[in-house]
């Protein structure tokens, strides 16, 4: 229910912009990871050049079927073999550590650096990194400098990506709970686009360099579109209304009045209506009532959102623990060695299935949010996802040394992946929506940033456990 003072989101414009912001947050990094075979191939080349077809003649099917160093007609040096062999492990380390560190820093420093500087600055920085990456596809480099430059780019992408993601969830925390869902849904769709791009590259038989160049240029275009969408956000009355509610409180009235003065399209409501709007926002946010002049302690906010924060951390710990480290090692049991299904099995059954159902789970929160934010069913369902770990470990993972193979049919693996992905998307999105709504509107941005930190912590813990889960198969 809205009052005459509370505007509506006309044409769902704010919702769509948040969806685009979510898409722009993860699509570039997903495309970067999709081009992993391009990076390992360049490290394996006897002459590390990517100017023409002759230098990169490997079929793009290696994107899906191989994580080992790619063979070339000339025997590569020990250095190149070593750099290629350690690429995936070092990439994971260079991605997760900055992601966790800068998400944590954003939780504490977001009040010192303006929101627009954090979001626009991060988007522009990531855009520049991808432009450089696209240019380097056409530039000859020795393996060691190429490896070092690539790792620096990975660290920069994830450092600025952490600031961007934390800032977006903090921004969404100021709005009703349903406006965190489009960010999660957009991030889910980013994985879907990356999977489709991988399958299209396999089907077309494109060279690795051509496919990688297309990924990087597409990422640049998406980032530019994301910047344009964000710049249009302050022009929308619905967004400005909730930005001003954040400033409610005796200690910040001067800032609020200054903001209203600068924006002639917004008028200050009478005292009675302002109070009514504040009460309406408390109902929309379902937040706790606390004195507005109380300092917003990070520790106090953390206590309020501890259950959804730990829940989203556990969700992603389980997910990254087995996907893709274990899930991508499953082999088809119904296709022989010459069947084309072998080339498409992992891209379709693993990556495409995961991303489709993950996106469906994230999108479902726009329709329903069961169980409620205070329900015990939420942590129970989160803990129940632990059952997917043995289910996937007992599929046809190859090579295997210790555990027996129980579920060898492709259909069972696809079913497990679909349920695994759907529960990941739905429960993670619920947690991210509920976290900022367990505190007051003035504390919502900090709560959103803390939730983003626990999300990143879950990713990092999952990456650590993935080595253990793969080793025990």
C-alpha positions as CSV (number, residue, x, y, z in Angstrom):
1,X,0.0,0.0,0.0
2,X,1.4,3.4,-0.9
3,X,0.5,6.9,0.1
4,X,0.2,9.9,-2.2
5,X,3.7,10.9,-0.9
6,X,5.3,7.6,-1.8
7,X,5.9,7.4,-5.6
8,X,5.6,4.2,-7.6
9,X,8.2,2.5,-9.8
10,X,6.8,3.6,-13.1
11,X,7.3,1.0,-15.9
12,X,9.4,-1.0,-13.4
13,X,12.3,1.2,-14.5
14,X,14.3,1.0,-11.2
15,X,13.8,-2.8,-11.1
16,X,15.1,-3.1,-14.6
17,X,18.1,-0.9,-13.9
18,X,19.0,-3.0,-10.9
19,X,18.6,-6.1,-13.1
20,X,21.1,-4.6,-15.6
21,X,23.5,-3.6,-12.8
22,X,23.4,-7.3,-11.6
23,X,24.1,-8.5,-15.1
24,X,26.9,-6.0,-15.6
25,X,28.5,-7.1,-12.3
26,X,29.2,-10.7,-13.2
27,X,29.0,-11.0,-17.0
28,X,32.5,-9.6,-17.6
29,X,34.1,-12.0,-15.1
30,X,32.1,-14.9,-16.4
31,X,33.3,-14.2,-20.0
32,X,36.9,-13.9,-18.7
33,X,36.7,-17.4,-17.1
34,X,35.1,-18.8,-20.2
35,X,38.2,-17.8,-22.1
36,X,40.5,-19.8,-19.8
37,X,41.5,-22.1,-22.6
38,X,42.7,-19.1,-24.6
39,X,45.0,-18.1,-21.7
40,X,46.5,-21.5,-21.2
41,X,46.9,-22.0,-24.9
42,X,49.0,-18.8,-25.2
43,X,51.1,-20.0,-22.3
44,X,51.7,-23.3,-24.1
45,X,52.6,-21.8,-27.5
46,X,56.2,-22.2,-28.6
47,X,55.8,-18.6,-30.0
48,X,53.4,-16.7,-27.8
49,X,51.7,-14.8,-30.6
50,X,48.0,-14.4,-31.3
51,X,48.0,-12.4,-34.5
52,X,46.8,-14.9,-37.0
53,X,45.0,-18.2,-37.4
54,X,48.2,-20.1,-37.8
55,X,49.4,-19.3,-34.3
56,X,46.2,-20.3,-32.5
57,X,44.8,-23.3,-34.4
58,X,43.3,-25.2,-31.5
59,X,39.6,-25.9,-31.7
60,X,37.5,-24.0,-29.2
61,X,36.1,-27.3,-28.0
62,X,39.0,-27.2,-25.5
63,X,37.0,-24.6,-23.7
64,X,34.8,-27.3,-22.4
65,X,36.7,-30.5,-22.6
66,X,40.2,-29.6,-21.2
67,X,41.8,-27.8,-18.3
68,X,45.2,-29.3,-19.0
69,X,47.9,-27.6,-21.0
70,X,47.2,-27.7,-24.7
71,X,49.6,-29.6,-27.0
72,X,51.3,-27.8,-29.8
73,X,53.4,-29.0,-32.8
74,X,56.5,-27.7,-31.1
75,X,57.4,-29.0,-27.7
76,X,56.9,-26.2,-25.2
77,X,59.6,-25.3,-22.7
78,X,59.4,-26.3,-19.0
79,X,58.6,-22.8,-18.0
80,X,55.6,-22.6,-20.3
81,X,54.3,-26.0,-19.3
82,X,54.6,-25.0,-15.6
83,X,52.8,-21.7,-16.1
84,X,50.0,-23.3,-18.0
85,X,49.7,-26.1,-15.4
86,X,49.4,-23.7,-12.5
87,X,47.2,-21.1,-14.3
88,X,43.8,-22.3,-12.9
89,X,45.0,-22.6,-9.3
90,X,46.8,-19.2,-9.4
91,X,43.8,-17.6,-11.1
92,X,41.5,-18.9,-8.3
93,X,43.9,-17.5,-5.6
94,X,44.2,-14.1,-7.4
95,X,40.5,-13.9,-7.8
96,X,39.3,-14.9,-4.3
97,X,41.8,-13.1,-2.1
98,X,41.1,-9.6,-3.5
99,X,37.4,-10.3,-3.7
100,X,37.2,-11.2,0.0
101,X,39.6,-8.4,1.1
102,X,37.9,-5.6,-0.8
103,X,34.4,-6.7,0.1
104,X,35.4,-6.6,3.7
105,X,37.0,-3.1,3.3
106,X,33.8,-1.9,1.5
107,X,31.8,-3.0,4.5
108,X,33.7,-0.5,6.7
109,X,34.6,2.3,4.3
110,X,31.4,2.7,2.3
111,X,30.4,5.6,4.5
112,X,33.6,7.5,3.8
113,X,33.6,7.2,0.0
114,X,30.5,8.4,-1.9
115,X,28.3,5.7,-3.5
116,X,28.6,7.2,-7.0
117,X,32.4,7.2,-6.8
118,X,32.5,3.6,-5.7
119,X,30.1,2.3,-8.3
120,X,31.1,4.4,-11.3
121,X,34.8,4.2,-10.5
122,X,34.7,0.4,-10.3
123,X,32.8,0.1,-13.6
124,X,35.2,2.4,-15.4
125,X,38.2,0.6,-14.0
126,X,36.8,-2.8,-15.0
127,X,36.1,-1.4,-18.5
128,X,39.7,-0.3,-18.9
129,X,41.0,-3.7,-17.8
130,X,38.8,-5.5,-20.4
131,X,39.8,-3.0,-23.1
132,X,43.5,-3.8,-22.4
133,X,42.7,-7.5,-22.3
134,X,41.0,-7.3,-25.8
135,X,44.0,-5.4,-27.2
136,X,46.5,-7.9,-25.8
137,X,44.8,-10.6,-27.8
138,X,46.5,-9.1,-30.9
139,X,49.8,-8.4,-29.2
140,X,52.8,-10.7,-29.0
141,X,54.1,-11.4,-25.5
142,X,56.5,-13.9,-23.9
143,X,54.8,-16.4,-21.6
144,X,56.1,-15.1,-18.3
145,X,55.1,-11.4,-18.9
146,X,51.8,-12.6,-20.3
147,X,51.1,-14.7,-17.2
148,X,52.0,-11.9,-14.8
149,X,49.9,-9.3,-16.6
150,X,47.0,-11.7,-16.7
151,X,47.1,-12.3,-13.0
152,X,47.4,-8.6,-12.3
153,X,44.3,-8.1,-14.4
154,X,42.4,-10.8,-12.5
155,X,43.3,-9.1,-9.2
156,X,42.1,-5.7,-10.5
157,X,38.8,-7.1,-11.9
158,X,38.0,-8.9,-8.7
159,X,39.1,-6.0,-6.4
160,X,36.9,-3.5,-8.2
161,X,34.2,-6.1,-8.7
162,X,34.1,-6.6,-4.9
163,X,33.6,-2.9,-4.3
164,X,31.0,-2.8,-7.1
165,X,29.0,-5.8,-5.8
166,X,29.1,-4.7,-2.2
167,X,28.0,-1.2,-3.1
168,X,25.1,-2.5,-5.2
169,X,23.8,-4.7,-2.5
170,X,24.1,-1.8,-0.1
171,X,22.2,0.4,-2.5
172,X,19.5,-2.2,-3.0
173,X,19.2,-2.5,0.8
174,X,17.7,1.0,0.9
175,X,14.8,0.0,-1.3
176,X,12.1,-2.6,-0.6
177,X,13.2,-6.2,-0.3
178,X,12.0,-7.1,-3.8
179,X,14.7,-4.8,-5.3
180,X,17.6,-7.1,-4.2
181,X,16.1,-9.9,-6.3
182,X,16.8,-8.2,-9.7
183,X,20.5,-7.9,-8.8
184,X,20.6,-11.6,-8.0
185,X,18.6,-12.5,-11.1
186,X,20.8,-10.4,-13.3
187,X,23.9,-12.1,-11.9
188,X,22.3,-15.5,-12.6
189,X,21.6,-14.5,-16.2
190,X,25.2,-13.5,-16.7
191,X,26.2,-17.1,-16.2
192,X,23.6,-18.2,-18.7
193,X,25.0,-15.9,-21.3
194,X,28.5,-17.1,-20.7
195,X,27.4,-20.8,-21.1
196,X,25.5,-20.0,-24.3
197,X,28.6,-18.2,-25.7
198,X,30.7,-21.3,-24.9
199,X,28.3,-23.6,-26.7
200,X,28.1,-21.3,-29.7
201,X,31.8,-21.1,-29.9
202,X,32.1,-24.9,-29.9
203,X,29.4,-25.3,-32.6
204,X,31.0,-22.7,-34.8
205,X,34.5,-24.1,-34.6
206,X,36.0,-20.7,-33.9
207,X,39.6,-20.3,-33.0
208,X,40.4,-19.6,-29.4
209,X,41.8,-16.1,-30.1
210,X,38.7,-15.1,-32.1
211,X,36.3,-16.4,-29.4
212,X,38.3,-14.7,-26.6
213,X,38.3,-11.4,-28.5
214,X,34.6,-11.6,-28.9
215,X,34.1,-12.3,-25.2
216,X,36.2,-9.3,-24.1
217,X,34.5,-6.9,-26.5
218,X,31.1,-8.1,-25.5
219,X,32.1,-7.5,-21.8
220,X,33.1,-4.0,-22.7
221,X,29.8,-3.3,-24.4
222,X,27.8,-4.6,-21.4
223,X,29.9,-2.5,-18.9
224,X,29.2,0.7,-21.0
225,X,25.5,-0.1,-21.0
226,X,25.6,-0.7,-17.2
227,X,27.3,2.7,-16.7
228,X,24.5,4.4,-18.8
229,X,21.8,2.6,-16.7
230,X,23.4,3.7,-13.4
231,X,23.7,7.3,-14.6
232,X,19.9,7.3,-15.3
233,X,19.0,6.0,-11.8
234,X,19.1,9.3,-9.9
235,X,16.6,10.8,-12.4
236,X,13.9,8.4,-11.2
237,X,11.6,9.8,-8.5
238,X,11.1,6.3,-6.9
239,X,14.8,5.9,-6.4
240,X,15.2,9.5,-5.0
241,X,12.4,8.9,-2.5
242,X,14.2,5.9,-0.9
243,X,17.6,7.7,-1.0
244,X,16.0,10.5,1.1
245,X,14.5,8.1,3.6
246,X,18.0,7.0,4.3
247,X,18.7,10.5,5.6
248,X,15.9,10.5,8.1
249,X,17.1,11.4,11.6
250,X,18.0,14.5,13.6
251,X,21.7,14.2,12.9
252,X,21.3,14.3,9.1
253,X,18.4,16.7,8.5
254,X,20.9,19.3,7.2
255,X,22.2,16.9,4.5
256,X,18.6,15.9,3.6
257,X,17.5,19.5,3.2
258,X,20.6,20.2,1.1
259,X,19.8,17.3,-1.2
260,X,16.2,18.4,-1.6
261,X,17.3,22.0,-2.4
262,X,19.6,20.8,-5.1
263,X,16.8,18.8,-6.7
264,X,13.9,21.1,-7.6
265,X,11.7,18.3,-8.7
266,X,11.5,17.0,-5.1
267,X,9.6,19.0,-2.5
268,X,9.8,18.6,1.3
269,X,6.6,17.1,2.7
270,X,4.7,18.5,5.6
271,X,5.8,17.2,9.0
272,X,2.7,15.0,9.4
273,X,3.1,13.3,6.0
274,X,6.9,12.9,6.5
275,X,6.1,10.9,9.7
276,X,3.5,8.9,7.9
277,X,6.0,8.1,5.1
278,X,8.6,7.0,7.6
279,X,6.1,4.6,9.2
280,X,5.2,3.3,5.7
281,X,8.9,2.7,5.0
282,X,9.3,0.8,8.2
283,X,6.5,-1.5,7.2
284,X,7.9,-2.0,3.7
285,X,11.4,-2.7,5.0
286,X,10.1,-4.8,7.9
287,X,13.0,-3.3,9.9
288,X,13.6,-3.1,13.6
289,X,12.7,0.1,15.4
290,X,15.7,1.8,16.9
291,X,16.4,5.4,17.8
292,X,17.5,7.3,14.7
293,X,20.3,9.2,16.4
294,X,22.0,6.0,17.6
295,X,25.4,5.4,15.9
296,X,25.2,2.5,13.5
297,X,27.7,0.0,14.9
298,X,28.8,-2.6,12.4
299,X,28.9,-5.2,15.3
300,X,25.3,-4.4,16.3
301,X,24.1,-4.6,12.6
302,X,26.0,-7.9,12.3
303,X,24.1,-9.3,15.3
304,X,20.8,-8.4,13.7
305,X,21.6,-10.0,10.3
306,X,23.7,-12.9,11.5
307,X,21.3,-15.7,10.4
308,X,20.9,-14.6,6.8
309,X,24.6,-13.7,6.6
310,X,25.8,-17.1,7.8
311,X,23.1,-18.7,5.6
312,X,24.3,-17.1,2.4
313,X,27.9,-17.9,3.3
314,X,27.0,-21.6,3.7
315,X,25.0,-21.6,0.5
316,X,28.0,-20.5,-1.6
317,X,30.5,-22.6,0.4
318,X,28.5,-25.8,-0.6
319,X,28.0,-24.5,-4.2
320,X,31.6,-23.6,-5.0
321,X,32.9,-26.6,-3.1
322,X,31.5,-28.9,-5.8
323,X,30.9,-26.6,-8.7
324,X,32.8,-26.6,-11.0
325,X,35.7,-28.4,-9.4
326,X,33.8,-31.7,-9.0
327,X,30.8,-31.2,-11.2
328,X,32.8,-30.4,-14.3
329,X,34.8,-33.6,-14.0
330,X,31.8,-35.9,-14.5
331,X,31.9,-37.9,-17.7
332,X,29.0,-39.1,-19.9
333,X,28.1,-42.8,-19.4
334,X,25.9,-43.1,-22.5
335,X,28.2,-41.6,-25.2
336,X,31.2,-43.3,-26.7
337,X,34.5,-41.6,-27.5
338,X,33.5,-40.6,-31.0
339,X,30.1,-39.2,-30.1
340,X,29.6,-35.4,-30.4
341,X,27.7,-35.5,-27.1
342,X,31.1,-35.8,-25.4
343,X,32.0,-32.3,-26.6
344,X,28.7,-30.9,-25.4
345,X,28.1,-32.9,-22.2
346,X,29.8,-30.6,-19.7
347,X,28.8,-27.3,-21.4
348,X,25.2,-28.4,-21.5
349,X,24.7,-30.8,-18.6
350,X,26.9,-28.9,-16.2
351,X,27.3,-25.2,-17.0
352,X,24.1,-24.5,-19.0
353,X,21.9,-26.6,-16.7
354,X,23.4,-24.9,-13.6
355,X,23.0,-21.4,-14.9
356,X,19.5,-21.8,-16.2
357,X,18.1,-23.3,-12.9
358,X,20.2,-20.9,-10.8
359,X,18.7,-18.0,-12.7
360,X,15.2,-19.5,-12.3
361,X,15.7,-19.8,-8.5
362,X,16.9,-16.3,-8.2
363,X,14.0,-15.0,-10.3
364,X,11.4,-16.8,-8.2
365,X,12.1,-14.5,-5.3
366,X,10.4,-11.8,-7.4
367,X,7.2,-13.8,-7.1
368,X,7.4,-15.4,-3.7
369,X,9.6,-15.1,-0.6
370,X,8.9,-18.3,1.4
371,X,10.0,-18.9,4.1
372,X,9.9,-15.6,5.9
373,X,12.9,-13.7,7.1
374,X,12.4,-14.9,10.7
375,X,11.4,-18.4,9.9
376,X,13.5,-21.4,11.1
377,X,12.9,-23.1,7.7
378,X,15.4,-20.8,6.0
379,X,18.5,-22.0,7.9
380,X,17.1,-25.6,7.8
381,X,16.8,-25.5,4.0
382,X,20.3,-24.0,3.7
383,X,21.8,-26.8,5.8
384,X,19.9,-29.4,3.9
385,X,21.8,-28.4,0.7
386,X,24.8,-30.2,2.2
387,X,23.2,-33.4,0.9
388,X,24.2,-32.4,-2.7
389,X,27.9,-32.9,-1.9
390,X,27.7,-36.7,-1.6
391,X,25.2,-36.9,-4.4
392,X,27.5,-35.2,-6.8
393,X,30.7,-37.0,-5.5
394,X,29.0,-40.3,-6.2
395,X,28.3,-39.5,-9.8
396,X,30.5,-40.5,-12.7
397,X,33.4,-38.2,-11.7
398,X,36.6,-39.2,-13.5
399,X,39.3,-40.0,-12.5
400,X,38.3,-41.4,-9.1
401,X,40.3,-43.4,-6.6
402,X,38.4,-43.8,-3.3
403,X,34.6,-43.4,-3.5
404,X,32.4,-45.8,-5.4
405,X,30.3,-44.7,-8.4
406,X,26.6,-44.9,-7.5
407,X,24.8,-42.6,-9.9
408,X,26.3,-43.3,-13.3
409,X,23.5,-42.3,-15.6
410,X,23.6,-38.9,-17.3
411,X,19.9,-38.2,-16.4
412,X,20.6,-38.5,-12.7
413,X,23.5,-36.2,-12.9
414,X,21.5,-33.6,-14.8
415,X,18.6,-33.9,-12.3
416,X,21.0,-33.4,-9.3
417,X,22.6,-30.4,-11.1
418,X,19.2,-28.8,-11.7
419,X,18.0,-29.2,-8.1
420,X,21.4,-28.1,-6.8
421,X,21.4,-24.9,-8.9
422,X,17.8,-24.0,-8.3
423,X,18.2,-24.3,-4.5
424,X,21.4,-22.2,-4.7
425,X,19.7,-19.4,-6.6
426,X,16.5,-19.3,-4.6
427,X,18.1,-19.6,-1.1
428,X,21.0,-17.2,-1.8
429,X,18.6,-14.6,-3.2
430,X,16.3,-14.9,-0.2
431,X,19.2,-14.4,2.2
432,X,20.4,-11.3,0.3
433,X,16.9,-9.9,0.2
434,X,16.2,-10.5,3.9
435,X,19.5,-9.3,5.4
436,X,19.0,-5.5,5.0
437,X,15.4,-5.7,6.0
438,X,16.2,-6.9,9.5
439,X,17.6,-3.4,10.4
440,X,16.4,0.2,10.2
441,X,16.5,2.0,6.8
442,X,19.4,4.1,7.9
443,X,21.4,0.9,8.6
444,X,20.3,-0.9,5.4
445,X,23.2,0.1,3.2
446,X,25.8,-1.1,5.8
447,X,23.8,-4.4,6.2
448,X,23.8,-4.9,2.4
449,X,27.6,-4.4,2.3
450,X,28.1,-6.9,5.2
451,X,25.9,-9.4,3.4
452,X,28.0,-9.0,0.3
453,X,31.1,-9.7,2.4
454,X,29.6,-13.0,3.7
455,X,28.7,-13.9,0.1
456,X,32.3,-13.4,-0.9
457,X,33.5,-15.3,2.2
458,X,31.3,-18.3,1.1
459,X,32.9,-18.2,-2.4
460,X,36.4,-18.2,-0.8
461,X,35.6,-21.0,1.6
462,X,34.0,-23.0,-1.2
463,X,37.2,-22.6,-3.3
464,X,39.2,-24.0,-0.4
465,X,36.9,-27.0,0.2
466,X,36.8,-27.8,-3.5
467,X,40.3,-29.1,-3.3
468,X,39.3,-31.5,-0.4
469,X,36.1,-32.7,-2.2
470,X,38.0,-33.4,-5.4
471,X,40.7,-35.2,-3.5
472,X,38.4,-37.7,-1.7
473,X,36.6,-38.9,-4.9
